[in-house]
Amino acid sequence: MSTTIHLRQRKQTSKGKISLYLEYYKGTAKSQSGTIIPVREYEYLDLYLIDKPKTLIDRERNKEILDLAKSIKAKKELEIKNGEWGFKSGFKQSVKVMEYFKSIADQRKETAGTYMVWMGTAKHLDTYGKLISGRELTFADIDVKFCEGFKTHLITSARTLQKQEKLSSGTAGNYFIRFKACLKQAVKDGIIPNNPAAEITLPKTTEHKRAYLTLDELRVLAKTPCQSEVLKRAFLFSCLSGLRWSDIQKMVWSEVQTQGDGWRIVFKQQKTKELQYHDISQQARTFMGEQGMPDEKVFSGLYYSTTMLTALASWINSAGITKKITFHCGRHTYAVLQLDNGTDILTLSKMLGHAAITTTMVYSQIMDKKRITAANCIPSISL
């Protein structure tokens, strides 16, 4: 009789965890007393589920652990099958990592920003791989130790391409997320038996100060020439509408509608894929230019590139603004200006298209006139 494998669970009451293990059933045998007994062997996987998960994070972690255990079980079953039939492993661990990674990245080209993150990950993965192995990576090189090392490399050693600065914690985290996603897909494609990065936590993200423009700075910037007219219009439009680069760059005229005496943009957010009805001011509408054909892009010629990034930095500098301003700071500027002019946090959350109001609350920390007033309400103690 062939060996069968079962994935079992054993609750550890004292630790509040559930241990996962494999049971190998090898048929039956006769005991010394002549009775028939089952023949079983056990292999503990050193993987644990959280007993009675209470949060979404705990449930997601349990799902990842269970998926990993199932992958290990599938690998063991394949090894037994290969051993019985004389076949070699069905996994393709000689596949070159960078070729596969870039093929996955190419599937994300519909969003320029997302694609750039994938390609940034590829650059750092290639650098680290050659540093460790001295040659082109294959999936046979990727184990838990490699994954931990790549995470450390992103946090401590990796540098930005343009300014050779240390990666921010958020960027390092985004790159490692793409790396884990690639390995997860490789499991689905039958290249590797399990994801060695599944249990590795993401780099810790530290909250950083959100840069934005004041109304006076925005006025100066509007009067300052920019070498890319479409970039200037798009950025000022972002400051007055709060829309992201990804939504502005892909916007077509069929999404722009009149709403009473004003204007409304009806579109599907690139980030959340949710349909949004976004009202904009007449002032914001002026930066969109003349109405075009329904399928024509509103900001034709706007694309993500080093040239655009350089033009934005040069324009900001020419206006005498010393803050580190990215295109996304237009969205921050819009949020702060709305709060500064009396918009309540719930309305702002809807205007920004946030799924949770807690995301919007960050801006209330930046601009909260009531707190400033409260801080100065205590009368003087000088006698």
C-alpha positions as CSV (number, residue, x, y, z in Angstrom):
1,M,0.0,0.0,0.0
2,S,1.3,3.5,-0.9
3,T,1.9,6.1,1.8
4,T,-0.8,8.8,2.3
5,I,-0.2,12.1,4.0
6,H,-2.6,14.1,6.1
7,L,-2.2,17.6,7.4
8,R,-3.2,17.6,11.1
9,Q,-3.6,20.2,13.8
10,R,-2.8,19.9,17.5
11,K,-3.9,22.6,20.0
12,Q,-1.3,23.8,22.5
13,T,-3.5,25.0,25.3
14,S,-0.7,26.6,27.4
15,K,0.6,28.7,24.5
16,G,-2.7,29.5,22.8
17,K,-1.4,28.2,19.5
18,I,-2.2,25.3,17.1
19,S,0.7,23.2,15.9
20,L,0.6,21.9,12.4
21,Y,2.1,18.5,11.5
22,L,2.0,15.8,8.9
23,E,0.8,12.3,9.5
24,Y,2.2,9.6,7.2
25,Y,-0.2,6.7,7.0
26,K,1.7,3.6,5.8
27,G,-1.0,1.0,6.0
28,T,-1.3,-1.7,8.8
29,A,0.8,-4.3,10.5
30,K,0.4,-7.1,13.0
31,S,1.4,-6.5,16.6
32,Q,3.1,-9.1,18.7
33,S,-0.3,-10.0,20.1
34,G,-1.6,-10.6,16.6
35,T,-3.9,-7.6,16.4
36,I,-3.9,-5.3,13.3
37,I,-2.6,-1.8,14.0
38,P,-2.1,1.2,11.8
39,V,1.4,2.2,10.9
40,R,1.9,6.0,11.2
41,E,4.8,8.4,11.3
42,Y,4.6,12.1,12.2
43,E,6.5,15.2,11.1
44,Y,6.1,18.4,13.0
45,L,6.4,21.5,10.7
46,D,7.3,24.1,13.3
47,L,4.4,26.1,12.0
48,Y,1.7,27.4,14.3
49,L,-1.8,28.9,13.9
50,I,-3.2,31.5,16.2
51,D,-6.1,29.9,18.2
52,K,-9.3,31.9,17.9
53,P,-8.0,34.8,15.8
54,K,-9.6,38.1,16.7
55,T,-8.2,40.5,14.1
56,L,-8.1,40.6,10.3
57,I,-4.2,40.5,10.6
58,D,-4.4,37.3,12.7
59,R,-6.8,35.7,10.2
60,E,-4.6,36.6,7.2
61,R,-1.6,35.3,9.0
62,N,-3.4,32.0,9.8
63,K,-4.3,31.7,6.1
64,E,-0.7,32.3,5.0
65,I,0.6,29.7,7.5
66,L,-2.0,27.2,6.4
67,D,-1.2,27.8,2.7
68,L,2.5,27.2,3.5
69,A,1.7,23.9,5.3
70,K,-0.4,22.8,2.4
71,S,2.4,23.5,0.0
72,I,4.8,21.5,2.2
73,K,2.3,18.6,2.2
74,A,2.1,18.8,-1.6
75,K,5.9,18.8,-1.9
76,K,6.1,15.7,0.3
77,E,3.4,13.9,-1.7
78,L,5.3,14.7,-4.9
79,E,8.6,13.4,-3.4
80,I,6.9,10.2,-2.4
81,K,5.3,9.8,-5.8
82,N,8.7,10.5,-7.5
83,G,10.4,8.0,-5.2
84,E,7.8,5.3,-6.0
85,W,7.8,5.9,-9.8
86,G,11.4,6.9,-10.3
87,F,10.6,10.5,-11.5
88,K,12.7,13.6,-10.9
89,S,11.3,16.6,-9.0
90,G,8.6,18.4,-11.0
91,F,9.7,21.8,-9.7
92,K,11.7,24.1,-12.0
93,Q,14.1,25.7,-9.5
94,S,16.7,26.2,-12.3
95,V,14.5,29.0,-13.7
96,K,16.3,32.4,-13.6
97,V,14.8,34.6,-11.0
98,M,15.3,38.0,-12.8
99,E,13.7,36.8,-16.0
100,Y,10.7,35.5,-14.1
101,F,10.4,38.6,-11.9
102,K,10.5,40.9,-14.9
103,S,7.8,38.8,-16.6
104,I,5.6,39.3,-13.6
105,A,6.4,43.1,-13.6
106,D,5.4,43.4,-17.2
107,Q,1.9,42.3,-16.2
108,R,1.7,45.4,-14.1
109,K,2.4,47.9,-16.8
110,E,-1.2,49.3,-16.8
111,T,-0.1,51.5,-13.9
112,A,3.1,53.5,-14.4
113,G,3.7,54.0,-10.6
114,T,3.2,50.3,-9.8
115,Y,5.4,49.2,-12.6
116,M,8.2,51.5,-11.5
117,V,8.0,49.9,-8.0
118,W,8.3,46.4,-9.5
119,M,11.3,47.5,-11.6
120,G,12.9,49.2,-8.6
121,T,12.5,45.9,-6.7
122,A,14.1,44.1,-9.6
123,K,17.1,46.4,-9.6
124,H,17.8,45.9,-5.9
125,L,17.1,42.1,-6.1
126,D,19.6,41.8,-9.0
127,T,22.2,43.8,-7.1
128,Y,21.8,41.7,-3.9
129,G,21.7,38.4,-5.8
130,K,25.0,39.0,-7.6
131,L,26.5,40.3,-4.3
132,I,25.6,37.0,-2.6
133,S,26.2,34.4,-5.3
134,G,28.4,36.2,-7.8
135,R,26.2,35.0,-10.6
136,E,22.7,35.3,-12.0
137,L,20.1,34.0,-9.5
138,T,18.0,30.9,-9.9
139,F,15.1,29.8,-7.7
140,A,17.4,27.2,-6.2
141,D,19.3,30.1,-4.5
142,I,16.2,31.4,-2.8
143,D,15.7,30.2,0.7
144,V,14.7,31.7,4.0
145,K,18.2,32.9,4.7
146,F,18.3,34.7,1.3
147,C,15.0,36.3,1.9
148,E,16.0,37.6,5.4
149,G,19.2,38.9,3.8
150,F,17.4,40.7,1.0
151,K,15.1,42.4,3.6
152,T,18.1,43.6,5.6
153,H,19.8,44.8,2.4
154,L,16.7,46.9,1.5
155,I,16.7,48.4,5.0
156,T,20.4,49.1,5.5
157,S,22.3,49.1,2.2
158,A,20.1,49.8,-0.8
159,R,20.2,53.3,-2.2
160,T,18.0,55.3,-4.5
161,L,19.0,55.4,-8.2
162,Q,19.1,59.2,-8.6
163,K,20.4,60.7,-5.4
164,Q,22.0,57.5,-3.9
165,E,20.1,58.1,-0.7
166,K,19.1,55.4,1.8
167,L,15.6,53.9,1.0
168,S,12.8,55.2,3.1
169,S,11.1,52.6,5.3
170,G,8.0,52.8,3.2
171,T,9.9,52.2,-0.1
172,A,11.8,49.2,1.4
173,G,8.5,47.7,2.6
174,N,6.9,48.2,-0.9
175,Y,9.9,46.5,-2.6
176,F,9.8,43.5,-0.2
177,I,6.0,43.2,-0.7
178,R,6.7,42.8,-4.5
179,F,9.4,40.2,-3.8
180,K,7.1,38.1,-1.6
181,A,4.3,38.4,-4.3
182,C,6.7,37.1,-6.9
183,L,7.6,34.1,-4.8
184,K,3.9,33.4,-4.1
185,Q,3.2,33.4,-7.8
186,A,6.2,31.1,-8.4
187,V,4.6,28.6,-6.0
188,K,1.3,28.8,-8.1
189,D,3.3,28.3,-11.3
190,G,4.9,25.2,-9.9
191,I,8.5,26.6,-10.0
192,I,9.1,26.2,-6.2
193,P,7.2,24.0,-3.7
194,N,6.7,26.8,-1.1
195,N,7.3,30.5,-0.4
196,P,10.4,30.9,1.8
197,A,9.4,34.5,2.5
198,A,5.9,33.7,3.7
199,E,6.8,33.9,7.4
200,I,9.1,36.9,7.1
201,T,7.5,40.2,8.4
202,L,7.7,43.3,6.3
203,P,10.2,46.0,7.2
204,K,8.8,48.3,9.9
205,T,7.4,51.5,8.4
206,T,8.1,54.7,10.3
207,E,5.7,57.6,10.0
208,H,7.3,60.6,8.2
209,K,6.3,64.2,7.9
210,R,4.0,64.8,5.0
211,A,5.1,67.6,2.8
212,Y,2.5,70.0,1.5
213,L,2.3,73.6,0.0
214,T,0.7,76.5,1.8
215,L,-1.7,78.7,-0.1
216,D,1.0,81.4,-0.5
217,E,3.5,78.8,-1.9
218,L,0.9,77.5,-4.3
219,R,0.2,81.0,-5.6
220,V,3.9,81.6,-6.2
221,L,4.3,78.2,-7.9
222,A,1.3,79.0,-10.2
223,K,3.1,82.1,-11.4
224,T,6.5,80.3,-11.9
225,P,7.2,78.9,-15.4
226,C,7.8,75.2,-15.8
227,Q,9.6,73.5,-18.6
228,S,6.7,71.0,-19.0
229,E,3.4,72.8,-19.3
230,V,1.3,69.6,-19.0
231,L,3.2,68.8,-15.8
232,K,2.5,72.2,-14.4
233,R,-1.3,72.0,-15.2
234,A,-1.5,68.4,-13.8
235,F,0.2,69.2,-10.6
236,L,-1.8,72.4,-9.9
237,F,-4.9,70.4,-10.8
238,S,-3.9,67.8,-8.2
239,C,-3.5,70.5,-5.5
240,L,-7.0,71.8,-6.3
241,S,-8.7,68.4,-6.7
242,G,-6.8,65.9,-4.5
243,L,-6.5,63.3,-7.2
244,R,-3.6,60.9,-7.4
245,W,-1.1,60.8,-10.2
246,S,-2.4,57.5,-11.4
247,D,-6.0,58.8,-11.8
248,I,-4.9,62.1,-13.4
249,Q,-2.5,60.5,-15.9
250,K,-5.2,58.1,-17.2
251,M,-8.2,60.5,-17.1
252,V,-10.1,60.8,-20.3
253,W,-12.7,63.5,-21.3
254,S,-15.6,61.0,-21.1
255,E,-15.1,60.9,-17.3
256,V,-15.6,64.7,-17.0
257,Q,-19.2,65.7,-16.6
258,T,-21.1,68.9,-15.7
259,Q,-22.9,68.8,-12.4
260,G,-25.4,71.7,-12.1
261,D,-23.2,74.8,-12.3
262,G,-20.1,72.8,-11.5
263,W,-18.0,69.9,-12.6
264,R,-17.8,66.2,-11.6
265,I,-15.3,63.5,-12.5
266,V,-16.7,60.0,-12.5
267,F,-14.0,57.4,-12.6
268,K,-12.7,54.1,-11.1
269,Q,-9.8,54.8,-8.7
270,Q,-6.6,53.1,-10.0
271,K,-5.5,52.2,-6.5
272,T,-8.7,50.9,-4.9
273,K,-10.6,50.0,-8.1
274,E,-13.7,51.7,-6.5
275,L,-16.0,53.9,-8.6
276,Q,-15.8,57.5,-7.4
277,Y,-17.9,60.6,-8.0
278,H,-15.5,63.5,-7.5
279,D,-16.7,67.1,-7.6
280,I,-14.1,69.7,-8.5
281,S,-14.1,73.5,-8.5
282,Q,-14.2,75.8,-11.5
283,Q,-10.7,76.8,-10.6
284,A,-9.5,73.2,-10.9
285,R,-11.4,72.8,-14.2
286,T,-9.4,75.7,-15.8
287,F,-6.2,73.7,-15.5
288,M,-7.7,70.8,-17.5
289,G,-7.7,72.9,-20.7
290,E,-10.1,72.7,-23.6
291,Q,-12.6,69.8,-23.9
292,G,-11.3,67.0,-26.1
293,M,-12.8,63.9,-27.7
294,P,-14.4,61.4,-25.2
295,D,-11.5,58.8,-25.4
296,E,-8.8,61.5,-25.5
297,K,-6.7,61.9,-22.3
298,V,-7.2,65.2,-20.4
299,F,-3.5,65.6,-19.7
300,S,-2.1,64.3,-22.9
301,G,1.7,63.9,-22.9
302,L,1.8,63.3,-19.1
303,Y,3.9,60.2,-18.4
304,Y,6.0,58.9,-15.5
305,S,9.7,59.3,-16.3
306,T,13.0,60.7,-14.9
307,T,12.5,63.7,-17.2
308,M,9.2,64.5,-15.5
309,L,10.7,64.1,-12.0
310,T,13.6,66.4,-12.9
311,A,11.2,69.0,-14.4
312,L,9.1,68.9,-11.2
313,A,12.1,69.4,-8.9
314,S,13.5,72.2,-11.1
315,W,10.1,74.0,-11.1
316,I,9.7,73.8,-7.3
317,N,13.3,75.1,-6.9
318,S,12.7,78.0,-9.3
319,A,9.7,79.0,-7.2
320,G,12.0,79.3,-4.2
321,I,10.4,76.4,-2.3
322,T,12.9,74.4,-0.3
323,K,10.6,71.6,0.7
324,K,11.0,68.1,-0.8
325,I,7.9,68.1,-3.0
326,T,6.8,65.1,-5.0
327,F,3.7,64.9,-7.3
328,H,1.8,63.1,-4.5
329,C,2.3,66.2,-2.3
330,G,-0.4,67.8,-4.5
331,R,-2.9,65.5,-2.8
332,H,-1.5,66.4,0.7
333,T,-1.8,70.1,-0.2
334,Y,-5.5,69.7,-1.2
335,A,-6.3,67.9,2.1
336,V,-4.6,70.5,4.3
337,L,-6.2,73.4,2.4
338,Q,-9.6,71.8,2.7
339,L,-9.2,71.4,6.5
340,D,-7.8,74.9,6.8
341,N,-10.9,76.3,5.1
342,G,-13.4,74.5,7.3
343,T,-14.1,71.2,5.6
344,D,-15.0,68.5,8.2
345,I,-12.9,65.3,8.3
346,L,-15.8,63.0,7.2
347,T,-16.5,65.0,4.1
348,L,-12.8,65.2,3.3
349,S,-12.4,61.5,3.7
350,K,-15.2,61.0,1.1
351,M,-13.6,63.6,-1.2
352,L,-10.2,61.8,-1.0
353,G,-11.8,58.4,-1.7
354,H,-10.4,56.9,1.5
355,A,-11.8,53.5,2.5
356,A,-11.3,54.3,6.2
357,I,-11.5,57.6,8.0
358,T,-8.5,56.7,10.0
359,T,-6.4,57.3,6.9
360,T,-7.8,60.9,6.6
361,M,-7.1,61.6,10.3
362,V,-3.4,62.0,9.6
363,Y,-4.2,65.3,7.9
364,S,-6.1,66.5,11.0
365,Q,-2.9,66.1,12.9
366,I,-1.1,68.3,10.5
367,M,-3.7,71.1,10.5
368,D,-5.9,71.4,13.5
369,K,-6.8,75.0,14.4
370,K,-8.9,73.9,17.4
371,R,-5.8,72.4,19.0
372,I,-3.7,75.5,18.3
373,T,-6.4,77.7,19.9
374,A,-6.7,75.3,22.9
375,A,-3.0,75.3,23.4
376,N,-3.1,79.1,23.9
377,C,-6.4,79.4,25.9
378,I,-4.8,79.4,29.4
379,P,-4.5,82.9,30.7
380,S,-1.1,84.3,31.7
381,I,0.2,83.1,35.0
382,S,2.4,86.2,35.4
383,L,1.2,88.4,38.3
